[in-house]
C-alpha cells in the first residue's frame, strides 16, 4: 500500500508540479515536500497535509493546488499555513513575506523600465552602418 507521502508526490507529478526536495523530519512523523511554489508537510499518523505557499503565488494557483491535494482520499484534512519567502537564506513568513515580495516585484518593474529606456536611447542615438 502506498504511503500518504507517495500519494502526494504522485499527485504533484500527475499535474506537472516538479518536486525540488522530499525528506523526513528527524524525530517526528512528518515528511516535507518542497516544490517551486509551496512547502508541504505530511503527517502520516494524523493523515494531515499542511501547505505553505510562496508569497508571490497567485491565489488561483493556491486554490488549484490545495484542491488537488484534497482529492487524495486518505487525507483527512488539508491545512493552509502562512505564506513565505526566503530572504538571505532565512525563511520569512506572514505579512513580512508579503512586504518583501512587494518590494522585490517593485524593484523588478523599475529595473525593467530602466532597461527599456536604455535600449530606446541606444536605438535613437546610435548610428547604424549600411548592410
trRosetta pair geometry for C-beta under 8 A, 3 or more apart (Angstrom, degrees):
i j d omega theta_ij theta_ji phi_ij phi_ji
2 6 4.4 -123 -169 87 98 128
2 7 5.4 116 124 -56 126 86
2 10 7.5 -22 -168 -9 153 143
3 6 4.7 99 55 6 77 101
3 7 7.1 -140 97 -4 43 86
3 44 6.3 -38 -167 -117 105 123
4 7 5.6 -53 -149 36 35 113
4 8 6.4 37 152 -20 66 103
4 42 5.5 180 113 -179 109 124
4 44 5.3 176 30 -114 120 70
4 47 6.4 -171 -94 -125 151 64
4 49 7.5 -150 162 -66 120 102
4 72 7.5 105 -150 147 78 141
4 74 5.5 -133 -100 105 93 129
4 75 6.9 116 -150 -76 116 78
5 8 5.8 -54 -151 35 31 111
5 9 6.3 29 153 -16 65 107
5 22 7.2 124 179 -173 116 122
5 31 4.5 -2 -99 73 133 162
5 33 7.1 165 -153 -53 86 117
5 42 5.0 160 -87 84 76 156
5 44 6.9 -45 -26 -75 95 104
6 9 5.7 -54 -145 39 32 111
6 10 6.1 34 155 -21 65 108
7 10 5.6 -53 -144 37 30 113
7 11 6.3 32 155 -21 63 106
7 72 5.1 115 140 -144 123 129
7 74 6.5 116 38 36 167 123
8 11 5.8 -55 -148 35 30 111
8 12 6.5 30 153 -18 64 106
8 33 6.1 -158 119 -7 127 162
8 40 6.3 -174 172 136 143 152
8 42 5.8 -138 -4 -81 155 140
8 49 6.6 158 -96 -116 134 136
8 69 6.5 17 -128 -129 93 97
8 72 6.6 -49 -79 -52 63 164
9 12 5.7 -55 -150 36 31 112
9 13 6.4 30 153 -16 65 106
9 19 6.2 -13 -136 -55 91 156
9 22 6.5 7 -91 -99 126 157
9 33 6.4 -155 -80 -121 82 139
10 13 5.7 -56 -148 38 31 110
10 14 6.3 38 151 -26 65 104
11 14 5.6 -49 -148 30 31 117
11 15 6.8 5 159 3 62 107
11 68 6.1 148 158 157 116 95
11 69 6.6 131 106 -101 150 52
11 71 6.9 158 -138 71 136 109
11 72 5.9 -88 -49 -65 150 110
12 15 6.4 -74 -153 50 29 93
12 17 4.1 -87 -169 74 85 114
12 18 7.9 -111 150 17 110 5
12 19 6.1 88 110 -59 145 100
12 33 7.3 -171 -21 159 158 141
12 35 6.6 -146 -157 -78 139 137
12 68 7.8 98 -88 133 54 133
13 16 7.5 36 -171 -79 35 25
13 17 7.2 -93 -65 55 26 69
13 19 7.5 -45 -64 -13 85 109
15 68 5.9 -54 -9 -142 164 144
17 35 5.4 -12 166 -141 103 148
17 36 7.8 -138 -163 26 77 94
17 65 7.3 100 -95 -117 154 109
18 35 6.3 135 83 -144 55 88
18 36 6.5 54 64 -22 99 105
19 22 5.7 5 167 -41 133 109
19 33 6.0 -60 -136 -168 115 95
19 34 7.0 101 -166 71 70 50
19 35 5.7 -60 -107 -88 49 79
20 34 4.8 -59 63 105 103 97
20 35 6.2 149 0 -120 90 24
20 36 6.8 121 -38 -60 118 55
21 32 7.4 5 110 110 97 100
21 33 7.7 177 93 -151 54 36
21 34 4.4 15 52 43 89 117
22 31 6.8 15 -175 171 85 107
22 32 6.9 -174 -143 92 44 57
22 33 4.9 4 -108 -109 91 71
22 34 7.2 -154 -68 21 50 71
23 31 7.0 -176 98 -155 28 72
23 32 5.7 -7 60 55 74 95
24 28 8.0 -174 172 71 79 77
24 30 7.4 141 -157 92 60 47
24 31 5.3 -43 -99 -102 60 77
24 32 7.9 162 -105 15 13 75
25 28 4.6 -7 96 51 108 119
25 30 4.6 3 31 79 125 97
25 31 7.0 -158 -1 -95 81 23
25 32 6.0 85 -51 -23 98 105
25 41 7.9 4 -21 -138 138 99
29 43 5.8 66 100 -153 100 73
29 44 5.5 -114 166 43 104 91
29 45 4.8 15 139 -7 164 113
29 46 7.9 125 93 0 132 85
30 41 5.3 -12 -166 -172 124 96
30 42 6.5 144 -155 71 65 46
30 43 5.3 -34 -94 -88 81 70
30 44 8.0 -173 -98 0 31 76
31 41 7.5 152 76 -157 44 48
31 42 4.6 -17 59 59 95 103
31 44 7.2 61 -5 -37 108 100
32 39 6.5 -20 -163 -172 100 95
32 40 7.0 143 -160 78 48 55
32 41 5.8 -20 -100 -101 70 66
32 42 7.8 -170 -77 18 23 78
33 39 7.5 153 80 -162 51 47
33 40 4.2 -12 59 60 100 109
33 42 6.7 44 -7 -15 108 113
34 38 7.9 -161 -146 102 45 46
34 39 5.3 -11 -108 -112 76 76
34 40 7.6 -158 -71 24 33 72
35 38 5.4 17 54 53 104 73
35 39 7.8 -164 29 -78 66 34
35 40 7.4 40 -2 -9 101 105
36 54 7.6 -59 141 -6 56 145
37 53 6.2 -4 155 -151 84 83
37 54 5.1 -108 -152 22 52 112
37 57 4.6 103 -168 -98 112 122
37 61 6.6 -52 159 136 163 133
37 65 7.3 -165 94 -45 122 163
38 51 5.3 -9 -176 -167 133 99
38 52 6.4 155 -157 79 76 46
38 53 4.8 -35 -98 -102 94 61
38 54 6.7 -115 -71 -10 45 78
38 57 7.0 30 -60 -68 86 163
38 65 6.3 167 -9 139 152 156
39 51 7.3 151 78 -155 48 51
39 52 4.7 -6 55 57 98 100
39 84 7.2 -2 11 40 123 142
40 49 6.2 -15 -169 -169 102 98
40 50 7.2 151 -158 79 51 48
40 51 5.3 -16 -103 -101 74 76
40 69 7.3 -178 -128 -103 133 147
41 49 7.2 156 80 -158 53 47
41 50 4.4 -8 56 59 103 100
41 51 7.8 -158 22 -70 70 32
41 52 7.9 44 -9 -5 100 98
42 48 7.7 162 -155 88 42 53
42 49 5.4 -9 -106 -107 72 79
43 46 4.4 8 115 42 125 103
43 47 7.3 -48 91 11 81 13
43 48 4.4 8 49 56 114 95
43 49 7.6 -152 24 -71 71 37
43 50 7.7 45 -10 -4 102 100
44 47 7.4 13 -172 -74 28 48
46 76 7.1 -100 152 42 67 129
47 74 5.8 -125 -139 153 116 77
47 75 5.7 176 168 -131 88 34
47 76 4.2 88 101 -4 114 100
47 77 7.5 103 108 21 79 69
48 75 7.4 95 -115 -156 19 81
48 76 6.4 -41 -75 59 63 97
48 77 5.3 -9 -121 65 81 96
48 79 6.8 11 -176 -1 102 111
49 69 5.5 -138 113 167 153 132
49 72 7.8 79 -21 54 150 133
49 75 5.3 -30 -1 -135 116 129
49 77 7.4 -172 36 96 65 52
49 78 5.0 -17 74 -113 101 73
49 79 7.2 176 92 26 48 69
50 78 7.7 159 -90 -165 31 49
50 79 4.4 -20 -110 70 80 103
50 80 7.6 170 -159 -87 64 14
50 81 5.5 51 172 -32 107 113
51 65 7.0 164 -162 121 158 111
51 66 6.3 -146 46 -97 153 81
51 69 6.8 173 -51 14 133 161
51 78 6.8 10 -3 -177 111 95
51 79 7.2 172 22 88 67 52
51 80 5.5 -27 69 -113 93 62
51 81 6.6 -172 85 18 37 84
52 80 7.7 126 -91 -170 39 56
52 81 4.2 -40 -82 73 88 110
52 82 6.3 3 -133 71 105 49
52 83 6.7 152 -176 -114 79 26
52 84 5.4 37 153 -4 122 117
52 93 7.5 -56 -158 -121 134 112
53 57 4.4 -95 171 46 114 146
53 62 5.1 -38 -75 -109 169 105
53 65 7.7 136 -96 66 116 140
53 80 7.4 -11 -9 -157 106 100
53 83 5.3 -38 77 -112 76 83
53 84 7.6 159 84 25 31 76
54 57 5.0 110 64 -30 78 102
54 83 6.8 34 148 -165 12 91
54 84 6.4 -59 -111 73 45 71
54 85 6.5 77 -158 -93 78 63
55 83 4.4 106 -92 149 66 125
55 84 6.5 -139 -38 74 88 19
55 85 4.9 -44 11 -48 121 101
55 97 4.2 -174 -64 144 135 101
55 98 5.2 -164 -159 -84 126 52
55 100 7.1 107 50 68 160 90
55 101 3.9 -144 109 -40 124 146
56 85 7.7 68 -14 -92 90 110
56 101 4.9 -173 -61 -154 85 125
56 104 7.8 -74 -65 77 132 126
56 105 7.1 152 -114 -61 119 115
57 61 5.5 -115 -180 83 93 120
57 62 5.5 110 122 -62 117 92
57 83 7.5 -157 34 -130 102 114
58 61 4.7 85 65 9 86 105
58 62 7.1 -149 96 -9 43 86
59 62 5.3 -51 -147 33 37 116
59 63 6.4 37 156 -18 68 103
60 63 5.7 -51 -149 36 33 112
60 64 6.3 36 151 -21 64 107
61 64 5.4 -51 -143 37 34 114
61 65 6.1 29 160 -15 67 107
62 65 6.2 -60 -146 40 25 104
62 66 6.2 25 156 -19 62 112
62 80 7.4 66 177 -136 111 137
63 66 5.8 -59 -145 38 27 111
63 67 6.2 23 159 -14 65 109
64 67 6.1 -61 -149 40 25 107
64 68 6.2 33 151 -28 62 108
65 68 5.3 -47 -145 30 33 120
65 69 6.7 30 157 -14 63 101
66 69 6.1 -57 -155 37 30 105
66 70 6.4 30 149 -20 64 110
66 78 5.9 143 -166 135 80 137
66 80 6.1 -26 -106 -74 133 115
67 70 5.3 -54 -144 37 36 116
67 71 6.8 52 153 -36 63 93
68 71 6.0 -45 -166 10 31 116
69 72 6.1 -36 -174 7 50 112
69 75 6.7 47 155 -17 83 175
69 78 5.2 129 102 -116 113 138
70 75 6.7 -122 -127 87 39 134
70 78 4.8 -95 -78 0 84 143
72 75 4.7 72 85 -5 101 113
75 78 6.1 38 151 -58 137 86
81 93 8.0 -46 143 -150 102 132
82 93 4.5 78 107 177 128 109
82 94 4.8 -28 -168 -71 141 65
82 97 7.3 137 150 17 100 140
83 93 6.9 152 84 -153 41 66
83 94 7.2 137 56 -78 71 15
83 97 5.1 -163 109 99 88 141
83 98 6.6 73 81 -59 134 86
84 91 5.7 -20 -163 -168 128 92
84 92 6.5 144 -157 77 70 47
84 93 4.8 -32 -96 -97 84 72
84 97 5.2 -120 -135 -114 24 151
85 91 8.0 155 81 -153 33 50
85 92 5.3 -18 63 62 80 101
85 97 4.5 153 5 -150 91 87
85 100 5.0 -147 67 88 150 129
85 101 5.6 -172 -62 -60 143 90
85 104 7.9 -175 -156 -7 153 143
86 89 6.7 7 180 -110 107 20
86 90 6.9 148 -157 68 64 34
86 91 6.2 -36 -101 -95 69 52
86 92 7.3 150 -112 15 18 83
87 90 5.7 -34 71 62 72 89
87 92 5.0 18 12 -11 116 131
87 100 5.5 -96 -72 -143 131 155
92 96 5.0 -103 176 112 111 113
92 97 4.9 162 113 -81 88 76
92 100 6.0 79 88 -2 150 150
93 96 7.1 52 71 55 33 100
93 97 5.4 -16 -143 -33 19 128
94 97 5.9 125 56 10 33 101
94 98 7.6 -73 134 1 39 95
95 98 5.6 -52 -153 36 40 111
95 99 6.4 43 149 -21 68 104
96 99 5.5 -53 -148 35 34 114
96 100 6.4 34 154 -18 66 104
97 100 5.9 -54 -149 37 31 110
97 101 6.3 31 152 -19 64 108
98 101 5.5 -53 -145 38 33 113
98 102 6.3 36 155 -21 66 103
99 102 5.8 -51 -147 35 30 111
99 103 6.4 31 153 -19 63 106
100 103 5.7 -54 -149 36 32 112
100 104 6.3 32 153 -20 65 105
101 104 5.7 -53 -147 36 31 112
101 105 6.3 29 155 -17 65 106
102 105 5.8 -56 -147 38 30 109
102 106 6.2 33 154 -21 64 107
103 106 5.7 -55 -149 36 29 114
103 107 6.4 31 153 -19 64 105
104 107 5.7 -55 -150 36 31 111
104 108 6.4 32 152 -20 64 105
105 108 5.6 -53 -149 35 33 114
105 109 6.5 35 153 -21 65 103
106 109 5.8 -53 -150 33 32 111
106 110 6.5 29 154 -15 65 106
107 110 5.8 -55 -148 39 32 110
107 111 6.2 33 155 -19 66 108
108 111 5.7 -54 -144 38 30 112
108 112 6.2 30 157 -19 64 107
109 112 5.9 -56 -148 37 28 110
109 113 6.4 30 153 -20 63 107
110 113 5.7 -55 -149 35 31 113
110 114 6.4 29 156 -17 66 106
111 114 5.9 -55 -146 37 30 109
111 115 6.3 32 155 -21 64 107
112 115 5.7 -53 -147 36 30 113
112 116 6.5 29 155 -17 64 105
113 116 6.0 -58 -151 37 29 108
113 117 6.4 29 152 -20 64 107
114 117 5.6 -55 -148 36 33 113
114 118 6.4 34 153 -20 66 103
115 118 5.8 -53 -150 34 31 111
115 119 6.5 31 152 -17 64 105
116 119 5.6 -52 -147 38 34 112
116 120 6.2 35 154 -19 66 106
117 120 5.7 -53 -146 37 31 112
117 121 6.3 33 153 -21 64 106
118 121 5.6 -54 -148 36 30 113
118 122 6.4 33 153 -20 64 104
119 122 5.7 -54 -149 34 32 112
119 123 6.4 31 154 -18 65 106
120 123 5.7 -54 -148 36 31 112
120 124 6.3 24 157 -15 65 110
121 124 5.9 -60 -145 40 29 107
121 125 6.0 -2 168 3 67 118
122 125 6.6 -72 -134 48 22 92
122 126 5.4 10 179 -14 66 122
123 126 6.9 -46 -112 34 14 101
